[in-house]
């Protein structure tokens, strides 16, 4: 069994006992701490990615959201800078969604 499958399985064990009414301050605090650490890590990643996106935005005088729509529609071609910009934008969007999930907003 892969590591991430084992982690999911163990989280499901905790969910099952909690759904049966079990409560533990230790588990509650541990889960809260893990989520806080994951959010902090993701926020750091977001900051790095935002700086990279801003550099492209300055160079090409275009917001990343607009660039990405135009790039995906085929308007801008496949310049290596655009491929890289697109990758950074997709990474940024993925991390942003992760933060929203961790904050319980999705």
C-alpha positions in Angstrom: 0.0 0.0 0.0 1.4 3.4 -0.9 2.1 5.9 1.8 -0.7 8.4 0.9 -3.2 5.5 0.8 -2.1 4.5 4.3 -2.5 8.1 5.5 -6.0 8.3 4.0 -6.9 5.0 5.7 -5.7 6.2 9.1 -7.6 9.5 8.7 -10.7 7.4 7.9 -10.1 5.5 11.2 -10.2 8.7 13.1 -13.2 9.9 11.2 -15.0 6.6 12.0 -14.4 6.8 15.8 -15.4 10.5 15.8 -18.6 9.7 14.0 -19.3 7.2 16.8 -19.1 10.0 19.3 -15.5 9.6 20.5 -13.7 12.9 21.3 -10.1 13.6 22.2 -8.5 17.0 23.0 -5.2 15.5 21.9 -6.5 14.6 18.4 -8.4 17.9 18.1 -5.2 19.9 18.9 -3.1 17.7 16.7 -5.4 18.1 13.7 -5.6 21.8 14.3 -1.9 22.1 14.4 -1.4 20.0 11.2 -3.9 22.1 9.4 -2.2 25.4 10.6 1.2 24.1 9.5 -0.1 23.0 6.1 -1.8 26.4 5.6 1.5 28.2 6.5 3.5 26.1 4.1 0.9 26.7 1.3 0.9 30.4 2.0 4.7 30.4 1.6 4.3 28.6 -1.7 1.7 31.0 -2.8 3.9 34.0 -2.0 6.8 32.5 -4.1 4.4 31.7 -7.0 2.8 35.2 -6.8 6.3 36.8 -7.2 7.0 34.7 -10.2 3.6 35.6 -11.7 4.2 39.3 -11.1 7.5 39.2 -12.9 5.7 37.8 -16.0 2.9 40.3 -15.6 5.4 43.2 -15.5 7.3 41.8 -18.5 4.2 41.3 -20.7 2.0 44.0 -19.2 -0.9 41.6 -18.6 -2.5 40.1 -15.6 -2.0 36.4 -15.1 -5.7 35.5 -15.2 -6.1 37.2 -18.6 -2.9 35.7 -19.9 -4.0 32.2 -18.8 -7.4 32.5 -20.6 -5.8 33.8 -23.8 -3.0 31.2 -23.6 -5.5 28.3 -23.1 -7.6 29.5 -26.0 -4.5 29.4 -28.3 -4.3 33.2 -28.8 -0.7 33.5 -27.7 1.2 30.7 -29.2 3.6 28.4 -27.4 6.6 30.7 -26.6 8.7 29.0 -23.8 8.0 32.0 -21.5 4.2 31.5 -21.9 4.5 27.7 -21.2 6.5 28.5 -18.0 4.0 31.3 -17.0 1.1 28.9 -17.6 2.8 26.3 -15.4 3.3 28.8 -12.6 -0.3 30.0 -12.9 -1.6 26.4 -12.7 0.6 25.7 -9.6 -0.6 28.9 -8.0 -4.2 28.0 -8.6 -3.7 24.5 -7.2 -2.1 25.8 -4.0 -4.8 28.5 -3.7 -7.5 25.8 -3.9 -5.6 23.8 -1.3 -5.6 26.7 1.1 -9.3 27.2 0.6 -10.0 23.6 1.4 -7.8 23.6 4.5 -9.6 26.7 5.7 -12.9 24.9 5.2 -14.2 27.2 2.5 -14.8 24.6 -0.2 
